[in-house]
Amino acid sequence: MRCTLLFLFILLTSRLLADNVTAEQAHALAADFFKTNVQTRNTSTSPQLQLVWDGEDLSTRSTGNLPAFYVFNNTDRKGFVIIAGDDVAMPVLGYSFTDNFVVDGMPSNLKSWMNGLKEQINRARETGLNASDVVSKAWRGLSDMTTGDVVKQYETAKWDQLSPYNLLCPEINRIRTVTGCVATAVAILMRYYQWPDVGTGTLPAYSYTVNINGREISQTVPERTLGNTYAWSNMPLEYDWSSSEVTENEVATLMYDCGVMAQAEFNIASAGGTGAATLTAVRGLAEYMKYDKSMLCLRREWYSDTEWIQMLENEIMTVGPVLYGGATLSNEGHQFILDGYTTENYFRVNWGWSGHSNGFFLISALNPDDQGAGGSTGGGFIANQDALFGLKPAKGNSNYQTLLGMLAGKTGSGESYSGLMTSETQFDVNTNFTVKCGFFWNLGLIPFSGKVALAIVDKNQNVRELISGTSSIPSMNTYGGMAFTFPCKISLSPQPGDRIVAVYKGTNDADWKIVRGGSDTTNEIIVKTDPTPIIETEQETRFTVHCDKQQGTVIAHLPENSHTLNVYDVNGCLLRQILSEGKDTIIFSCREYPAGVYILQVITDKGSQQCKFLK
């Protein structure tokens, strides 16, 4: 049988036991990634790889920090791959077969995203988090390195934040400010739709203060009347040295309009760059740029990983590219475009950096098992992600949607709220009790007017009854919050799975909606548990392997009733066969093997198991 066929067979249940991944091991994995993927496969030569970044600097290296990831560029052809620095994370965090990863001048959104991955992996290390089943499965199938087939991908503009895009942005100290990642991402989406034909209305003036080298500088952006026609055909998807002054002015006008529409705080790149609020920009699209008003900016922490990924993939497939963003634990913001995805849930990212580092990325390094809303292990990195759903040109009339979330915080007097809070533990019918609830947080595009209350919902999230009176909110601005204390009484007999939740109804809403929240708030109170039977499963006998590089030996711990141990290289070719002769441990030399991935297959009376080791 050919080696390649055998290789495909033994990949199915193979396992790699790692922990921290060294640069040498990561290099071997990166080489295997390019060798085993159809688009870059070349059996005659190994890819030429260069480690271009590991996310560490002199200060973190001096403390002995191990890299959370390694970024390798394929130097003999285009492409890059990001290998995790620990097996608690998915092996391949991101990749491209068409673009290289550029470190110099890295924009804030890309750097923030990579810092978020780093924070996520390091926090998992610190807390001793075990790899999820999904992650463990990925490492077991390591040599396959599958990132899936592209299901959908749109062509979006390879634009940037610097010249010519910032030609109309104001100067500070005679230095031109940058457009900012929010304005750039919004402009790229508008270019994809080539809409509107013309903006309408007047963007209001606003003021802000920036800090440059410790000095506070006040800036005022004057009002800007829209009405110029957007000549989309004069805005190429990519600009270079040959671009004309006409096309440069067209894209600069669009970028500046987007920045003022978002009330961007224009700043120079060396002082942190330009910042803007996503919801302000999105409302501007509906108010001034003729986009559908029903857009919603939803937060990832409100949903399980499975739900969130399905929502994103459905949005990309049925609507178009998605505006995606958030912030890291250190409050570094980022905004970019998701314009495609693969069958293995890698999302194609346009960073808004002239195409540099564009590629397919996982939106979570850890990819935890489905834990329900607010249960993801990504911490602040996950909590601060959001995506815009429903972005499309308006067709006919459309209406703004209401959206309230739950947010932890303190009142002006110092009283703390973190969702639903009550001292009651026994919820009997017709018994009075009190629940404090806050903060109701307005994430809609316009001020919220309506009512809030507490309700009992069943295990399928259907409202059974309101258990409190309603509290009115005459008007609450976007990003505004309010807290309430509700006297409650349950009238209906509780059923298994019933829980108390906060609900809201806007003035024009037909039905009550459940308020979602993240991991920092209590979003439901169980009234009556829904017992789930525990199914006992037989523990699989483990086949493990350890490679001692200093001694040049491999130690294989075999399952019961093993009789043969086969050693294969990464291409599936048999290198060695060892009879176990009743032993439960086999030690053999690997000094003659070059660095890379190797596969062990043990034959037992019940079949076979596979394992991998890195040398």
DOTI-968197 format. One record per residue (C-alpha): x, y, z negated; residue number from 1; residue in one letter. Coordinates in steps of 0.05 Angstrom, whole numbers, plus 32768, in hexadecimal, padded with zeros to 4 digits. Layout:
BEGIN
{{X,Y,Z},NUM,A}
...
//
This chain:
BEGIN
{{8000,8000,8000},1,M}
{{801A,8046,8010},2,R}
{{8034,8070,7FD7},3,C}
{{8002,80A7,7FE4},4,T}
{{7FC7,8078,7FDC},5,L}
{{7FE3,805C,7F9C},6,L}
{{7FF0,80A2,7F83},7,F}
{{7FA7,80B5,7F8D},8,L}
{{7F91,8078,7F66},9,F}
{{7FBD,8082,7F2A},10,I}
{{7FAB,80CB,7F23},11,L}
{{7F65,80BA,7F0C},12,L}
{{7F74,80AC,7EC3},13,T}
{{7FBB,80C4,7EB8},14,S}
{{7FCE,80EC,7E7B},15,R}
{{8005,811E,7E6A},16,L}
{{8017,8128,7E22},17,L}
{{8036,816D,7E1A},18,A}
{{8033,81A6,7DE8},19,D}
{{805B,81E3,7DF9},20,N}
{{806F,81E2,7E42},21,V}
{{80B7,81F7,7E51},22,T}
{{80CC,8220,7E8C},23,A}
{{80ED,81E2,7EAB},24,E}
{{80AD,81BA,7EA3},25,Q}
{{8083,81F3,7EBE},26,A}
{{80B1,81F8,7EFB},27,H}
{{80A7,81AE,7F09},28,A}
{{805C,81B5,7F03},29,L}
{{805C,81F2,7F31},30,A}
{{8084,81CB,7F65},31,A}
{{8052,8192,7F61},32,D}
{{8019,81C2,7F68},33,F}
{{8031,81DC,7FAB},34,F}
{{8047,8196,7FC2},35,K}
{{8004,8176,7FB3},36,T}
{{7FD5,81AC,7FCE},37,N}
{{7FC0,81A4,8016},38,V}
{{7FCD,81ED,8029},39,Q}
{{8016,81EB,8013},40,T}
{{8027,81A2,8017},41,R}
{{806B,8194,8036},42,N}
{{8087,814E,802C},43,T}
{{80CB,815E,804A},44,S}
{{80E2,8195,8019},45,T}
{{80D2,81AD,7FD4},46,S}
{{80B5,81F3,7FCD},47,P}
{{80E5,822A,7FBA},48,Q}
{{80CA,8248,7F7A},49,L}
{{80DE,8285,7F51},50,Q}
{{80C7,8291,7F0A},51,L}
{{80B2,82DA,7F0E},52,V}
{{8090,82E5,7ECB},53,W}
{{807E,82C2,7E8A},54,D}
{{805A,82FB,7E67},55,G}
{{8091,8304,7E33},56,E}
{{80C0,833F,7E27},57,D}
{{80FF,834A,7DFF},58,L}
{{80D9,8357,7DBE},59,S}
{{80AE,8318,7DC1},60,T}
{{80E7,82EC,7DD8},61,R}
{{8110,8303,7D9C},62,S}
{{80DB,82E8,7D6D},63,T}
{{80DE,82A4,7D8E},64,G}
{{809A,82A9,7DB0},65,N}
{{808F,8273,7DE4},66,L}
{{8070,828A,7E26},67,P}
{{8026,827F,7E2D},68,A}
{{802E,8277,7E79},69,F}
{{8060,8277,7EB2},70,Y}
{{8055,8299,7EF5},71,V}
{{807A,827B,7F31},72,F}
{{807D,8299,7F77},73,N}
{{8086,826B,7FB3},74,N}
{{80C0,828F,7FD3},75,T}
{{80C4,8268,8014},76,D}
{{807C,8278,8024},77,R}
{{8044,82A1,8005},78,K}
{{8023,828C,7FC4},79,G}
{{8029,8288,7F79},80,F}
{{8012,825B,7F40},81,V}
{{8009,826A,7EF6},82,I}
{{8019,822E,7EC9},83,I}
{{8001,822D,7E80},84,A}
{{8036,822E,7E4A},85,G}
{{8010,81FF,7E1D},86,D}
{{7FE4,81C2,7E2A},87,D}
{{7FAB,81E1,7E01},88,V}
{{7F9D,8209,7E40},89,A}
{{7F8C,81F4,7E87},90,M}
{{7FCC,81E1,7EAD},91,P}
{{7FC1,8210,7EE8},92,V}
{{7FA6,8254,7ED3},93,L}
{{7FAA,8276,7F17},94,G}
{{7FC6,826E,7F5D},95,Y}
{{7FC9,8288,7FA3},96,S}
{{7FDF,826A,7FE5},97,F}
{{7FE0,82AE,8009},98,T}
{{7FF9,82E4,7FD9},99,D}
{{8035,82E9,7FAB},100,N}
{{8032,82FF,7F62},101,F}
{{8051,8343,7F5B},102,V}
{{806A,8357,7F16},103,V}
{{8088,839C,7F23},104,D}
{{8054,83D3,7F1C},105,G}
{{801F,83A1,7F06},106,M}
{{7FDC,83C6,7EFE},107,P}
{{7FBB,83CA,7EBA},108,S}
{{7F81,839D,7ECC},109,N}
{{7FAD,8362,7EE1},110,L}
{{7FDD,836C,7EA7},111,K}
{{7FA2,8370,7E77},112,S}
{{7F85,8330,7E93},113,W}
{{7FC7,830B,7E8C},114,M}
{{7FD0,8327,7E45},115,N}
{{7F8B,830C,7E36},116,G}
{{7F9F,82C7,7E4D},117,L}
{{7FDD,82CC,7E22},118,K}
{{7FB5,82E1,7DE5},119,E}
{{7F84,82A8,7DF0},120,Q}
{{7FBA,8273,7DF5},121,I}
{{7FE3,828E,7DBB},122,N}
{{7FA6,8292,7D8E},123,R}
{{7F97,8249,7D9F},124,A}
{{7FDE,8238,7D8B},125,R}
{{7FD9,825E,7D4A},126,E}
{{7F98,823E,7D36},127,T}
{{7FAC,81F7,7D4A},128,G}
{{7F73,81F2,7D7C},129,L}
{{7F6E,81AF,7D9F},130,N}
{{7F67,81AD,7DEA},131,A}
{{7F20,81A5,7E02},132,S}
{{7F0B,8167,7E29},133,D}
{{7F0C,8190,7E69},134,V}
{{7F54,81A7,7E5C},135,V}
{{7F6B,8161,7E48},136,S}
{{7F4D,8144,7E87},137,K}
{{7F72,8179,7EB1},138,A}
{{7FB5,8165,7E92},139,W}
{{7FA6,811B,7E9B},140,R}
{{7F9C,8129,7EE5},141,G}
{{7FD7,8157,7EE8},142,L}
{{7FF9,8140,7F28},143,S}
{{7FB9,8149,7F4F},144,D}
{{7FBB,8193,7F3C},145,M}
{{7F77,819C,7F5D},146,T}
{{7F5C,81E2,7F5F},147,T}
{{7F21,81CE,7F8A},148,G}
{{7F07,81E3,7FCE},149,D}
{{7EF2,822A,7FDB},150,V}
{{7EA6,822D,7FD9},151,V}
{{7E9D,8277,7FE9},152,K}
{{7ECC,82B0,7FF6},153,Q}
{{7EBF,82F7,800F},154,Y}
{{7EF1,8325,802F},155,E}
{{7EFA,8362,8003},156,T}
{{7F27,839E,800D},157,A}
{{7F70,839C,7FF6},158,K}
{{7F6E,83E2,7FD8},159,W}
{{7F95,8402,7F9F},160,D}
{{7F96,843A,7F6B},161,Q}
{{7FCF,8463,7F88},162,L}
{{7FD9,8487,7FCB},163,S}
{{7FB2,848F,7FF7},164,P}
{{7F78,847B,7FCA},165,Y}
{{7F87,84B0,7F95},166,N}
{{7F93,84EB,7FC4},167,L}
{{7F57,8511,7FA8},168,L}
{{7F62,84FF,7F5E},169,C}
{{7F77,8539,7F32},170,P}
{{7FBF,8546,7F1E},171,E}
{{7FD9,854B,7ED7},172,I}
{{801D,856C,7ECE},173,N}
{{8024,856C,7F1A},174,R}
{{801D,8520,7F1C},175,I}
{{7FE3,8501,7F42},176,R}
{{7FB6,84D7,7F16},177,T}
{{7FA0,8491,7F2C},178,V}
{{7F5A,847B,7F40},179,T}
{{7F52,8448,7F08},180,G}
{{7F3E,83FF,7F0E},181,C}
{{7EF3,840D,7F05},182,V}
{{7EEF,843E,7F3F},183,A}
{{7F1C,8413,7F6A},184,T}
{{7EF2,83D4,7F5D},185,A}
{{7EB0,83F9,7F6A},186,V}
{{7ECC,8418,7FAA},187,A}
{{7EE2,83D3,7FC3},188,I}
{{7E9C,83B8,7FB7},189,L}
{{7E7D,83F3,7FDB},190,M}
{{7EAC,83E7,8016},191,R}
{{7E96,839E,8017},192,Y}
{{7E4D,83B3,801E},193,Y}
{{7E5F,83F0,8048},194,Q}
{{7E2A,8415,8021},195,W}
{{7E0F,844A,8018},196,P}
{{7E0F,8473,8057},197,D}
{{7E11,84B1,802B},198,V}
{{7E0F,84BF,7FE1},199,G}
{{7DD7,84E9,7FC3},200,T}
{{7DD4,851C,7F8A},201,G}
{{7E08,8540,7F62},202,T}
{{7E39,851E,7F33},203,L}
{{7E3B,8546,7EF2},204,P}
{{7E7A,8568,7ED7},205,A}
{{7E9B,854B,7E99},206,Y}
{{7ED8,8556,7E6D},207,S}
{{7F08,8527,7E49},208,Y}
{{7F4C,8526,7E27},209,T}
{{7F89,84FC,7E39},210,V}
{{7FC8,84EF,7E11},211,N}
{{800A,84F5,7E37},212,I}
{{804A,84EC,7E10},213,N}
{{8026,84FE,7DCF},214,G}
{{8007,853D,7DEB},215,R}
{{7FBB,8545,7DF0},216,E}
{{7FA6,8562,7E33},217,I}
{{7F5E,8578,7E41},218,S}
{{7F43,856C,7E86},219,Q}
{{7F02,8581,7EA8},220,T}
{{7EE6,8560,7EE6},221,V}
{{7EB6,858F,7F0C},222,P}
{{7E73,8578,7F25},223,E}
{{7E75,8558,7F6A},224,R}
{{7E3C,855C,7F9C},225,T}
{{7E35,851E,7FC6},226,L}
{{7E1C,851E,800D},227,G}
{{7E58,850E,8038},228,N}
{{7E50,84D2,8066},229,T}
{{7E7A,8496,8055},230,Y}
{{7E9C,8481,8095},231,A}
{{7EA6,8438,8083},232,W}
{{7EC4,8427,80C6},233,S}
{{7EFC,8458,80B6},234,N}
{{7F0D,8434,8076},235,M}
{{7F37,83F7,8089},236,P}
{{7F3B,83BC,8059},237,L}
{{7F85,83C8,8051},238,E}
{{7FAF,8407,8056},239,Y}
{{7FF9,840B,8069},240,D}
{{802C,843E,8083},241,W}
{{8008,8442,80C6},242,S}
{{7FC5,8458,80A8},243,S}
{{7FAC,849A,80C3},244,S}
{{7F9D,84D9,809B},245,E}
{{7F54,84D2,80AD},246,V}
{{7F4D,848C,8090},247,T}
{{7F75,849F,8053},248,E}
{{7F47,84DA,8044},249,N}
{{7F09,84AF,804D},250,E}
{{7F1F,847C,8018},251,V}
{{7F39,84B3,7FEA},252,A}
{{7EF4,84D5,7FED},253,T}
{{7ED1,8494,7FDB},254,L}
{{7F01,8485,7FA2},255,M}
{{7EF9,84CB,7F84},256,Y}
{{7EAE,84C7,7F89},257,D}
{{7EAF,8484,7F65},258,C}
{{7EDC,84A1,7F2F},259,G}
{{7EB2,84DE,7F21},260,V}
{{7E73,84B4,7F25},261,M}
{{7E91,8488,7EED},262,A}
{{7EA6,84C7,7EC6},263,Q}
{{7EED,84AC,7EC9},264,A}
{{7F22,84C9,7E9B},265,E}
{{7F56,84D4,7ED1},266,F}
{{7F9D,84C9,7EB8},267,N}
{{7FE2,84BB,7ED4},268,I}
{{7FFA,8474,7EDA},269,A}
{{8034,847C,7EA9},270,S}
{{8004,8493,7E72},271,A}
{{7FD5,8457,7E78},272,G}
{{7FB0,8468,7EB7},273,G}
{{7F68,847C,7EC3},274,T}
{{7F2F,845E,7E99},275,G}
{{7EE4,845C,7EA4},276,A}
{{7EA6,843B,7E87},277,A}
{{7E8A,8403,7EB2},278,T}
{{7E41,8411,7EA3},279,L}
{{7E49,845A,7EB5},280,T}
{{7E65,8446,7EF9},281,A}
{{7E2F,8412,7F04},282,V}
{{7DF7,8443,7EF3},283,R}
{{7E16,8473,7F24},284,G}
{{7E11,843F,7F5B},285,L}
{{7DC6,843C,7F4F},286,A}
{{7DBB,8486,7F44},287,E}
{{7DE8,84A4,7F7A},288,Y}
{{7DFC,846D,7FAA},289,M}
{{7DBA,844A,7FBB},290,K}
{{7DC9,8408,7F9A},291,Y}
{{7D95,83DA,7F79},292,D}
{{7D81,83F4,7F34},293,K}
{{7D75,83AF,7F17},294,S}
{{7DBF,83A1,7F0E},295,M}
{{7DD3,8385,7ECA},296,L}
{{7E18,8383,7EA9},297,C}
{{7E18,8343,7E80},298,L}
{{7E4B,832D,7E4C},299,R}
{{7E6D,82EA,7E50},300,R}
{{7E6A,82DD,7E05},301,E}
{{7E1E,82D8,7E09},302,W}
{{7E21,8298,7E31},303,Y}
{{7E42,8254,7E2E},304,S}
{{7E7C,8249,7E5E},305,D}
{{7E52,821C,7E8A},306,T}
{{7E1A,8250,7E8E},307,E}
{{7E4A,8289,7E9D},308,W}
{{7E6F,8265,7ED4},309,I}
{{7E2E,824F,7EF5},310,Q}
{{7E14,8296,7EF1},311,M}
{{7E53,82B2,7F12},312,L}
{{7E55,827E,7F49},313,E}
{{7E0B,8287,7F58},314,N}
{{7E14,82D3,7F5B},315,E}
{{7E4F,82CD,7F8B},316,I}
{{7E2B,829B,7FB7},317,M}
{{7DE8,82BE,7FBB},318,T}
{{7DF8,8308,7FB1},319,V}
{{7E41,8319,7FBF},320,G}
{{7E82,832D,7F9C},321,P}
{{7E7D,833B,7F51},322,V}
{{7E99,8375,7F29},323,L}
{{7EBC,8354,7EED},324,Y}
{{7EDF,8371,7EB1},325,G}
{{7EE9,8378,7E67},326,G}
{{7F21,8382,7E36},327,A}
{{7F56,835B,7E0F},328,T}
{{7F5B,8356,7DC3},329,L}
{{7F87,8394,7DC4},330,S}
{{7F50,83B9,7DEA},331,N}
{{7F73,83BC,7E2D},332,E}
{{7F3D,83C4,7E62},333,G}
{{7F3A,83A4,7EA6},334,H}
{{7F0C,83A4,7EE2},335,Q}
{{7F11,837D,7F23},336,F}
{{7EEB,8357,7F57},337,I}
{{7ED8,830D,7F5A},338,L}
{{7ECD,82FE,7FA4},339,D}
{{7ECE,82B2,7FA7},340,G}
{{7ED2,8271,7F81},341,Y}
{{7EE7,8228,7F89},342,T}
{{7EC6,81E6,7F77},343,T}
{{7EF4,81E3,7F39},344,E}
{{7EDB,8227,7F1F},345,N}
{{7F17,8250,7F33},346,Y}
{{7F00,8297,7F45},347,F}
{{7F22,82BF,7F7B},348,R}
{{7F37,8302,7F5E},349,V}
{{7F45,8343,7F83},350,N}
{{7F6D,836D,7F51},351,W}
{{7F68,83AE,7F7A},352,G}
{{7FB4,83B0,7F83},353,W}
{{7FBD,83B0,7FCF},354,S}
{{7FB3,8364,7FCF},355,G}
{{7FEE,8356,7FA0},356,H}
{{7FE1,831B,7F71},357,S}
{{7F9C,830E,7F8E},358,N}
{{7F8C,82C5,7F84},359,G}
{{7F60,8292,7F62},360,F}
{{7F5E,8295,7F16},361,F}
{{7F3B,8272,7EDD},362,L}
{{7F11,82A2,7EB4},363,I}
{{7F26,827C,7E75},364,S}
{{7F69,825D,7E66},365,A}
{{7F4B,822C,7E34},366,L}
{{7F0C,821A,7E5B},367,N}
{{7EEB,81FF,7E1B},368,P}
{{7EB4,81CC,7E1A},369,D}
{{7E6D,81E7,7E1E},370,D}
{{7E61,8203,7DD7},371,Q}
{{7E26,822F,7DE3},372,G}
{{7E21,827A,7DE4},373,A}
{{7E54,829D,7DB8},374,G}
{{7E79,825B,7DAC},375,G}
{{7EB2,8263,7DDD},376,S}
{{7EF9,825E,7DC2},377,T}
{{7F12,8298,7DEA},378,G}
{{7F0B,82CA,7DB1},379,G}
{{7F0D,8314,7DC2},380,G}
{{7F25,8306,7E08},381,F}
{{7EE4,82E1,7E17},382,I}
{{7EB9,8310,7DEE},383,A}
{{7ECD,834D,7E16},384,N}
{{7EC1,8332,7E5B},385,Q}
{{7E85,8348,7E84},386,D}
{{7E6B,8342,7ECB},387,A}
{{7E3A,836B,7EF5},388,L}
{{7E00,8343,7F11},389,F}
{{7DD2,835B,7F48},390,G}
{{7E01,838D,7F6A},391,L}
{{7DE5,8398,7FB0},392,K}
{{7DC9,83D0,7FDB},393,P}
{{7D82,83E4,7FC8},394,A}
{{7D4C,83CA,7FF6},395,K}
{{7D0C,83F0,7FE7},396,G}
{{7CFB,8402,7FA0},397,N}
{{7D20,83E4,7F65},398,S}
{{7D1A,83EF,7F1A},399,N}
{{7D4D,83F3,7EE2},400,Y}
{{7D4D,83B8,7EB3},401,Q}
{{7D51,83BA,7E67},402,T}
{{7D8A,8396,7E44},403,L}
{{7D97,8395,7DF9},404,L}
{{7DCF,836D,7DD9},405,G}
{{7DE3,8360,7D91},406,M}
{{7E21,8383,7D77},407,L}
{{7E43,8382,7D32},408,A}
{{7E54,83C5,7D12},409,G}
{{7E49,83F7,7CDB},410,K}
{{7E19,8430,7CD2},411,T}
{{7E31,8477,7CC4},412,G}
{{7E28,8469,7C79},413,S}
{{7E54,842B,7C7D},414,G}
{{7E1E,83F5,7C7C},415,E}
{{7E34,83B8,7CA4},416,S}
{{7E0A,8390,7CD5},417,Y}
{{7E1C,8351,7CFA},418,S}
{{7DDD,8338,7D1B},419,G}
{{7DA5,8316,7CF4},420,L}
{{7DAF,8317,7CA8},421,M}
{{7D81,82FB,7C72},422,T}
{{7D87,82DD,7C2C},423,S}
{{7D4D,82AD,7C3B},424,E}
{{7D60,8264,7C43},425,T}
{{7D1C,8241,7C42},426,Q}
{{7CEB,8259,7C77},427,F}
{{7CA5,8245,7C61},428,D}
{{7C65,8258,7C84},429,V}
{{7C44,8299,7C6B},430,N}
{{7C80,82AA,7C3F},431,T}
{{7C9A,82F1,7C42},432,N}
{{7CE4,82FE,7C4D},433,F}
{{7D11,8334,7C69},434,T}
{{7D44,8334,7CA2},435,V}
{{7D76,836B,7CB0},436,K}
{{7D89,836F,7CF9},437,C}
{{7DBD,8399,7D1E},438,G}
{{7DD6,83B4,7D48},439,F}
{{7DA7,83B3,7D83},440,F}
{{7DD7,83CC,7DB9},441,W}
{{7DBF,83EB,7DFA},442,N}
{{7DE5,83CF,7E36},443,L}
{{7DB2,83E4,7E6A},444,G}
{{7DC1,8419,7E9E},445,L}
{{7D8F,844B,7E81},446,I}
{{7D77,845D,7E3B},447,P}
{{7D4D,8427,7E1B},448,F}
{{7D05,8437,7E07},449,S}
{{7CDB,83FF,7DE8},450,G}
{{7CD3,83D2,7DAC},451,K}
{{7CFC,839F,7D86},452,V}
{{7CE5,8367,7D56},453,A}
{{7CF6,8323,7D3B},454,L}
{{7CD8,82E4,7D57},455,A}
{{7CD7,8298,7D50},456,I}
{{7CEE,8274,7D8F},457,V}
{{7CEE,822A,7D9C},458,D}
{{7D2B,8200,7DB0},459,K}
{{7D1F,8214,7DF8},460,N}
{{7D21,825F,7DE7},461,Q}
{{7CD6,8269,7DF1},462,N}
{{7CB7,829D,7DC3},463,V}
{{7C85,827C,7D94},464,R}
{{7C71,82B8,7D6A},465,E}
{{7C88,82FB,7D51},466,L}
{{7C97,82F6,7D07},467,I}
{{7CA1,8341,7CFB},468,S}
{{7C81,8382,7D0D},469,G}
{{7C9F,83A8,7D48},470,T}
{{7CCE,83E2,7D41},471,S}
{{7CCD,8418,7D76},472,S}
{{7D0A,8436,7D98},473,I}
{{7CF5,8476,7DBB},474,P}
{{7D37,847E,7DE0},475,S}
{{7D7C,845D,7DD6},476,M}
{{7DB4,8471,7E05},477,N}
{{7DE1,8440,7E28},478,T}
{{7E15,8425,7DF7},479,Y}
{{7DE9,843E,7DBE},480,G}
{{7DD6,8412,7D83},481,G}
{{7DA1,840D,7D4C},482,M}
{{7D95,83DF,7D10},483,A}
{{7D53,83CC,7CED},484,F}
{{7D38,83A7,7CB1},485,T}
{{7CFD,837B,7CC1},486,F}
{{7CC9,8360,7C8F},487,P}
{{7CB8,831A,7CAA},488,C}
{{7C85,82E2,7CA1},489,K}
{{7C7F,82A1,7CC8},490,I}
{{7C37,828D,7CDA},491,S}
{{7C41,8250,7D06},492,L}
{{7C5A,820E,7CEA},493,S}
{{7CA4,8209,7CFC},494,P}
{{7CB8,81D4,7D2F},495,Q}
{{7CFC,81B2,7D36},496,P}
{{7D2C,81E2,7D5A},497,G}
{{7D06,8221,7D46},498,D}
{{7D32,825E,7D37},499,R}
{{7D2B,82A8,7D29},500,I}
{{7D46,82D8,7D5D},501,V}
{{7D43,8322,7D6D},502,A}
{{7D18,8336,7DA9},503,V}
{{7D0B,8376,7DD0},504,Y}
{{7CDA,8390,7E02},505,K}
{{7CE5,83CF,7E2C},506,G}
{{7CAB,83FE,7E3A},507,T}
{{7CA2,83DF,7E7F},508,N}
{{7CB4,8397,7E6D},509,D}
{{7C7E,8363,7E71},510,A}
{{7C9E,8331,7E40},511,D}
{{7CC9,832F,7E03},512,W}
{{7D13,8321,7E10},513,K}
{{7D44,8300,7DE1},514,I}
{{7D7F,832A,7DC9},515,V}
{{7DC0,8307,7DD7},516,R}
{{7E00,8310,7DAF},517,G}
{{7E47,82F7,7DA9},518,G}
{{7E71,82D2,7D76},519,S}
{{7E75,830D,7D47},520,D}
{{7E2A,830F,7D3A},521,T}
{{7DF6,82DE,7D1F},522,T}
{{7DC5,82DA,7D59},523,N}
{{7D94,82A7,7D3E},524,E}
{{7D7E,8289,7CFC},525,I}
{{7D6A,8240,7CFB},526,I}
{{7D24,8236,7CDE},527,V}
{{7D1F,81EB,7CE9},528,K}
{{7D58,81C0,7D02},529,T}
{{7D51,8192,7D3E},530,D}
{{7D78,8153,7D2B},531,P}
{{7DA1,8136,7D63},532,T}
{{7DB3,80EC,7D5F},533,P}
{{7DFD,80DD,7D5A},534,I}
{{7E14,80AA,7D8D},535,I}
{{7E50,8080,7D78},536,E}
{{7E82,8074,7DAF},537,T}
{{7EBB,8042,7DB0},538,E}
{{7EFF,8064,7DA8},539,Q}
{{7F2A,8058,7DE6},540,E}
{{7F6E,8039,7DD8},541,T}
{{7FA1,806F,7DE7},542,R}
{{7FDC,8067,7E16},543,F}
{{8011,809C,7E04},544,T}
{{8056,80AE,7E1C},545,V}
{{808F,80DA,7E04},546,H}
{{80CC,80EF,7E2B},547,C}
{{810B,80FD,7E01},548,D}
{{8134,812A,7E2F},549,K}
{{8171,812B,7E02},550,Q}
{{8175,80E0,7DFF},551,Q}
{{815D,80D7,7E46},552,G}
{{8129,80A3,7E31},553,T}
{{80DE,8099,7E38},554,V}
{{80B6,807A,7DFF},555,I}
{{8073,805B,7E15},556,A}
{{8041,8044,7DE0},557,H}
{{8015,8010,7E02},558,L}
{{7FCD,7FFC,7DF6},559,P}
{{7FBA,7FB6,7DE1},560,E}
{{7FC2,7F7B,7E11},561,N}
{{7FF3,7FA0,7E3F},562,S}
{{8020,7F77,7E6B},563,H}
{{803F,7FA5,7EA0},564,T}
{{8059,7FED,7EA1},565,L}
{{8063,800F,7EE5},566,N}
{{808A,8050,7EEF},567,V}
{{8077,807D,7F2A},568,Y}
{{8091,80C0,7F44},569,D}
{{8063,80FB,7F52},570,V}
{{8056,80E1,7F99},571,N}
{{803D,809E,7F7E},572,G}
{{8079,8074,7F93},573,C}
{{808C,803B,7F64},574,L}
{{80CF,8046,7F42},575,L}
{{80D1,800F,7F0E},576,R}
{{80A8,7FD5,7EF2},577,Q}
{{80B1,7FBD,7EAA},578,I}
{{8090,7F80,7E89},579,L}
{{8077,7F90,7E43},580,S}
{{8081,7F48,7E29},581,E}
{{8050,7F54,7DF0},582,G}
{{8070,7F95,7DD8},583,K}
{{8045,7FD1,7DC5},584,D}
{{807F,8002,7DD2},585,T}
{{80AE,8005,7E0D},586,I}
{{80EC,8032,7E10},587,I}
{{8112,803C,7E51},588,F}
{{8145,806B,7E6E},589,S}
{{8131,80A5,7E9C},590,C}
{{8176,80C5,7EA3},591,R}
{{8179,80B5,7EED},592,E}
{{8136,80D8,7EFB},593,Y}
{{8137,8121,7F13},594,P}
{{810C,8155,7EEE},595,A}
{{80C2,8150,7EFE},596,G}
{{8081,812B,7EF0},597,V}
{{8081,80DF,7EEA},598,Y}
{{8046,80B0,7EE3},599,I}
{{8043,8071,7EB8},600,L}
{{800F,803C,7EC6},601,Q}
{{8002,8004,7E94},602,V}
{{7FDE,7FC5,7EA9},603,I}
{{7FB3,7FA4,7E74},604,T}
{{7F84,7F69,7E71},605,D}
{{7F4A,7F9A,7E79},606,K}
{{7F67,7FC4,7EB2},607,G}
{{7F99,7FFD,7EB4},608,S}
{{7FA7,8040,7E93},609,Q}
{{7FD4,8078,7EA8},610,Q}
{{7FFF,80AC,7E86},611,C}
{{8030,80E2,7E9D},612,K}
{{8070,8100,7E83},613,F}
{{809A,813C,7E95},614,L}
{{80E5,8137,7E9B},615,K}
//
